[in-house]
Every structure is written in structure tokens, then in C-alpha cells.
């Protein structure tokens, strides 16, 4: 069996960073590939790799497994199915492995083309590209098991690990998803660095903290690893994480506002926190014990500050019951908008009726819960004045001022 795997012939079309690295890695392990590139001297700087053949068809005739490492979908189409392409030189048992990142419809199109010539086809995302020549990449493979098994000895010669993700297209989908993690995290780092810099912190210190606290980067994939066998995040885990996540993102949002730093990803992360934790759409408005009234009183205290609910009349009536059981237990408690979001909406409505005492209650809740700073509330007064009119804004200003002064007076000096 070992002799059979060593006698498999390999080919590479496209000798850029990835394709060239794959060719070098195989050559170092004793399986020197046949190669082709549109640049005649492309293999000159690749140790152990021979001169390019004159066409992909020539590579196919000299190979059992061919890696295609071009850039675009059109290049892949031309290399595989064009005049003098791989299929023009195909023979029984040939397997084509597409390393290029292309859209899934292109994967299926090329696979169907190969199937019409009785040629095996695998989609194979790769990462990290800069480790290609050092036997350092992961091969992210999609295709049927028999085709993967046939190509595996060759794949092992250039990949430190081969991960068979599933049927045709699964490798490419996994690579695309992995790219989302990469580029999404880059955006997150960009916003975090901007926030740190605006606060007078050297971003290098931020990197030092992250590297020291989580050198293996486990935090990034926490939610992925918490998923059960059915692929969903346990609700208990989401409920446990939610308060901390929303509190911390609210703090980031407030700091960004105070420092005038644009953080759109933070805004999206906060707005969709429940969705991220797979709590979005779940009925979070009904407490586990079914006691809506008690839940509403607790939510009222969360909205307006500890002890606020004690001011509710002791004798219950239809209006107070609906206020507690529906408005606070169900509407304010719904997922989708944070308490802060709903507070700002309510502040806008209160401004239109010119009720300074109502404004004071709403603003006080924002201050007590650290959702809004005095400066943010003052800015809200000016913003609302433009939309509600200056006369009504005087009431808004009076309510906010009273809330800020009362809250400030209670703070330790």
C-alpha cells in the first residue's frame, strides 16, 4: 500500500504563493510535481521544482492528482475546461483539487464538468497561505469520501492536516466562513484599537493584555465550542452570558460616544446580542415561574432604578396591573431592543408631551443604570428640541437637569 501511495503522481497549476508553496512542500517530501503557470519562469525560485510544462493538459497527462491554485473563477474554468485545459489531458483515475476560493455555484459547475469526463473533483480551501511551502497549511476539503481517500496521500504531502468537512462544496463553505471570522475580527480589532487610542491608551498595551490573558485565542471561539451536538447554543449558556455581554457592550458604546469614536461593529454586536446568543425570538417576556406581576415589578426596577416599584399603589386595579404585567413584564422585557434603546425611544415620546417630571424619571433611570451620561442626556435635549420645538424642549431640559442634579448629589465625593 505504501508503494502505491508514493507512486501517485502530483501536479500543480498556478505557482503563486499558495500553488508554489504546495509544489515546494511536496518536492521536499519526495513527490516532485509536474507544474504549469502562465509565467514561463514561475518555478525558478521554487526549490526542487522543475520547469513548467507548456499547458495544464500536459500536467494532467503526467499526474494522478492535480492541485489548481489560480485566483479567479474564470481562470479556474479556463485551466480545467478550456482549450489545452486539464480535462483535455485527462485520463481514468485523475482527480482535480481546486484550491482557489470561489463561489459555491462555481464549485458545482466545475465538479459537473469534471464528472462529465469521469474525473474526480474536490473543493479544497487552504489556510494559512504563508505557510504553504513549510508543510504548514490546513486543507479544508469537500467531496465524496472515495475521492478524498484517493487524493489523500498527495494532500498529506503538502498539508499538515486534512479536514474533510463534508460533501462537495463543504470545503469551500468552511473556508468562506473561516474568512468571515478572520476579517470580522480584524474589524473588531480596528474599532477596539481606535477606542483605546482615543482614551489615551497605546494600542500596543491592548495587544499585550489580549496576548497575556488569552494566548491561545480560545475566547474567540467560545460560542462555537459551547454548541451542542445539534449545533445550537444551549439556552442556559446564552442566558448566563447575556447580562455581561450587554453590559460590556453598552459600556463600549457609551465610551465611544463620549470620545466621538465611530464603532459600527459594536453597535451591531449590541443590537444583535440576543440573536448572537440564539435568544432572539425566544419568549423572554414570560418568567419561568409564570409570575408576570412579580417579573414586571422587577423589570420596572431595572428600568428606573432599584426600589422604584415600591411606589406602585398597594391596591391593584386594571390600569396598574396592565402597566406592570404587560408594559414592563412583556414589552420592556422583549428581546430585540435593549433597555437603553427603549429608554431613548420613551424619552423622545415624553419630550413631545412636555412633561418635565416624566422626563426626570426616564433620565434618572438612564443615569442609575449607567446607560447614559449627563453629557449624553444634555445632548439629547438639544437633539429633541429641533424635532419637538423649543417650548417643549424647555420641559425636557428641566427634567434632565433635575435628574442630573439629583443623581450627582447622591454620588460620593
HELIX and SHEET records of a PDB file:
HELIX    1   1 UNK A    2  UNK A    7  1                                   6    
HELIX    2   2 UNK A   17  UNK A   28  1                                  12    
HELIX    3   3 UNK A   56  UNK A   61  1                                   6    
HELIX    4   4 UNK A   73  UNK A   81  1                                   9    
HELIX    5   5 UNK A   86  UNK A   89  5                                   4    
HELIX    6   6 UNK A  104  UNK A  115  1                                  12    
HELIX    7   7 UNK A  129  UNK A  134  5                                   6    
HELIX    8   8 UNK A  145  UNK A  158  1                                  14    
HELIX    9   9 UNK A  170  UNK A  198  1                                  29    
HELIX   10  10 UNK A  203  UNK A  213  1                                  11    
HELIX   11  11 UNK A  218  UNK A  221  5                                   4    
HELIX   12  12 UNK A  222  UNK A  226  1                                   5    
HELIX   13  13 UNK A  235  UNK A  259  1                                  25    
HELIX   14  14 UNK A  264  UNK A  271  1                                   8    
HELIX   15  15 UNK A  273  UNK A  276  1                                   4    
HELIX   16  16 UNK A  292  UNK A  304  1                                  13    
HELIX   17  17 UNK A  308  UNK A  311  5                                   4    
HELIX   18  18 UNK A  318  UNK A  322  1                                   5    
HELIX   19  19 UNK A  323  UNK A  331  3                                   9    
HELIX   20  20 UNK A  339  UNK A  353  1                                  15    
HELIX   21  21 UNK A  356  UNK A  368  1                                  13    
HELIX   22  22 UNK A  374  UNK A  388  1                                  15    
HELIX   23  23 UNK A  390  UNK A  410  1                                  21    
SHEET    1   A 7 UNK A  34  UNK A  36  0                                        
SHEET    2   A 7 UNK A  10  UNK A  13  1                                        
SHEET    3   A 7 UNK A  65  UNK A  68  1                                        
SHEET    4   A 7 UNK A  95  UNK A  98  1                                        
SHEET    5   A 7 UNK A 120  UNK A 127  1                                        
SHEET    6   A 7 UNK A 137  UNK A 142 -1                                        
SHEET    7   A 7 UNK A 159  UNK A 166  1                                        
END                                                                             
